[in-house]
Amino acid sequence: MAAEDRTEYLENSEYLDAVYQQAATSGSSEAPPAEAEIDHHYVCLVKRSCFLYELDGDREGPICRNVLEQDEDVLSKNGREIIQMYTQSDLEGSFSLLALVDSS
């Protein structure tokens, strides 16, 4: 499936929306309305074409945060600078980190 087709599918799939809604409301805690302002959410850092992008659902789109060399990954020095920007800021907040890595 071409990139444009994948994007359209993700944006317009009634099936994915139904599965998401079921998962989002099946937990033991009450889910807030989708438009509600919340204090906590997930941010993802990904490498794509030698750039480090931040994906944040509260933003309009990806944010290019840094350049990564071919042999660098998100946890390299340039990637850790972005992580530390959040974890060492004076802003009130809490953080958890999760890394998905190739085990080979």
DRENDO-1510 file (C-alpha; in Angstrom, 1 decimal, always signed):
<recs>
REC; n; res; u; v; w
REC; 1; MET; +0.0; +0.0; +0.0 .
REC; 2; ALA; +1.4; +3.4; -1.0 .
REC; 3; ALA; +2.1; +6.0; +1.8 .
REC; 4; GLU; -0.8; +8.2; +0.7 .
REC; 5; ASP; -3.1; +5.2; +0.7 .
REC; 6; ARG; -1.9; +4.2; +4.2 .
REC; 7; THR; -2.5; +7.7; +5.5 .
REC; 8; GLU; -6.0; +7.8; +4.0 .
REC; 9; TYR; -6.8; +4.4; +5.5 .
REC; 10; LEU; -5.6; +5.4; +9.0 .
REC; 11; GLU; -7.6; +8.7; +8.8 .
REC; 12; ASN; -10.8; +7.3; +7.4 .
REC; 13; SER; -11.1; +3.7; +8.6 .
REC; 14; GLU; -14.3; +3.1; +10.5 .
REC; 15; TYR; -13.0; -0.3; +11.6 .
REC; 16; LEU; -9.9; +1.2; +13.2 .
REC; 17; ASP; -12.0; +3.9; +14.9 .
REC; 18; ALA; -14.4; +1.2; +16.3 .
REC; 19; VAL; -11.5; -0.9; +17.6 .
REC; 20; TYR; -9.8; +2.1; +19.1 .
REC; 21; GLN; -13.0; +3.3; +20.8 .
REC; 22; GLN; -13.6; -0.2; +22.2 .
REC; 23; ALA; -10.0; -0.4; +23.6 .
REC; 24; ALA; -10.1; +3.2; +24.9 .
REC; 25; THR; -13.3; +2.7; +26.9 .
REC; 26; SER; -12.7; -0.9; +28.2 .
REC; 27; GLY; -10.3; -0.1; +31.0 .
REC; 28; SER; -11.3; +0.1; +34.7 .
REC; 29; SER; -10.9; +3.9; +34.8 .
REC; 30; GLU; -13.2; +6.4; +33.2 .
REC; 31; ALA; -11.7; +7.9; +30.0 .
REC; 32; PRO; -11.9; +11.7; +29.6 .
REC; 33; PRO; -13.6; +13.1; +26.5 .
REC; 34; ALA; -11.3; +13.2; +23.5 .
REC; 35; GLU; -11.2; +17.0; +23.4 .
REC; 36; ALA; -10.4; +17.3; +27.1 .
REC; 37; GLU; -7.1; +19.0; +28.2 .
REC; 38; ILE; -5.0; +16.4; +30.1 .
REC; 39; ASP; -1.9; +16.6; +32.2 .
REC; 40; HIS; -0.1; +13.5; +30.8 .
REC; 41; HIS; +0.3; +12.0; +27.4 .
REC; 42; TYR; +2.8; +10.1; +25.3 .
REC; 43; VAL; +5.5; +11.7; +23.1 .
REC; 44; CYS; +7.5; +9.5; +20.7 .
REC; 45; LEU; +11.0; +10.2; +19.4 .
REC; 46; VAL; +11.8; +8.4; +16.1 .
REC; 47; LYS; +14.7; +8.4; +13.6 .
REC; 48; ARG; +13.8; +8.9; +10.0 .
REC; 49; SER; +16.3; +9.7; +7.2 .
REC; 50; CYS; +19.0; +10.8; +9.6 .
REC; 51; PHE; +16.7; +13.2; +11.4 .
REC; 52; LEU; +15.2; +12.8; +14.9 .
REC; 53; TYR; +11.5; +13.7; +15.0 .
REC; 54; GLU; +9.3; +14.2; +18.0 .
REC; 55; LEU; +5.7; +12.9; +17.5 .
REC; 56; ASP; +3.3; +14.5; +20.0 .
REC; 57; GLY; -0.4; +14.1; +19.7 .
REC; 58; ASP; -1.0; +17.6; +21.0 .
REC; 59; ARG; +0.9; +19.1; +18.1 .
REC; 60; GLU; -0.1; +19.7; +14.4 .
REC; 61; GLY; +2.6; +17.3; +13.1 .
REC; 62; PRO; +6.1; +16.0; +13.5 .
REC; 63; ILE; +8.8; +18.3; +14.9 .
REC; 64; CYS; +12.3; +17.8; +13.6 .
REC; 65; ARG; +14.5; +18.0; +16.8 .
REC; 66; ASN; +18.0; +17.0; +15.7 .
REC; 67; VAL; +20.2; +15.5; +13.1 .
REC; 68; LEU; +21.4; +11.9; +13.6 .
REC; 69; GLU; +24.3; +10.4; +11.7 .
REC; 70; GLN; +23.8; +7.1; +9.8 .
REC; 71; ASP; +25.2; +5.1; +12.7 .
REC; 72; GLU; +23.4; +7.0; +15.5 .
REC; 73; ASP; +20.1; +6.1; +17.0 .
REC; 74; VAL; +17.6; +7.8; +19.3 .
REC; 75; LEU; +19.7; +6.9; +22.4 .
REC; 76; SER; +22.9; +8.4; +20.9 .
REC; 77; LYS; +24.3; +11.7; +22.2 .
REC; 78; ASN; +22.2; +13.8; +19.9 .
REC; 79; GLY; +19.1; +11.9; +20.8 .
REC; 80; ARG; +19.7; +12.0; +24.5 .
REC; 81; GLU; +20.0; +15.8; +24.3 .
REC; 82; ILE; +16.4; +16.0; +23.4 .
REC; 83; ILE; +15.4; +13.5; +26.2 .
REC; 84; GLN; +17.4; +15.5; +28.7 .
REC; 85; MET; +15.7; +18.7; +27.5 .
REC; 86; TYR; +12.5; +17.4; +29.0 .
REC; 87; THR; +13.8; +15.4; +32.0 .
REC; 88; GLN; +16.0; +18.2; +33.2 .
REC; 89; SER; +13.7; +21.2; +32.6 .
REC; 90; ASP; +12.4; +23.3; +35.4 .
REC; 91; LEU; +8.8; +22.7; +34.2 .
REC; 92; GLU; +6.7; +20.6; +36.5 .
REC; 93; GLY; +6.2; +17.2; +35.0 .
REC; 94; SER; +6.8; +13.5; +35.4 .
REC; 95; PHE; +8.5; +11.2; +32.9 .
REC; 96; SER; +8.7; +7.6; +32.0 .
REC; 97; LEU; +10.9; +6.3; +29.3 .
REC; 98; LEU; +10.4; +3.2; +27.1 .
REC; 99; ALA; +12.8; +2.1; +24.3 .
REC; 100; LEU; +11.7; -0.3; +21.6 .
REC; 101; VAL; +14.9; -1.9; +20.2 .
REC; 102; ASP; +16.0; -4.7; +17.9 .
REC; 103; SER; +17.1; -7.6; +20.1 .
REC; 104; SER; +19.4; -9.2; +17.4 .
</recs>
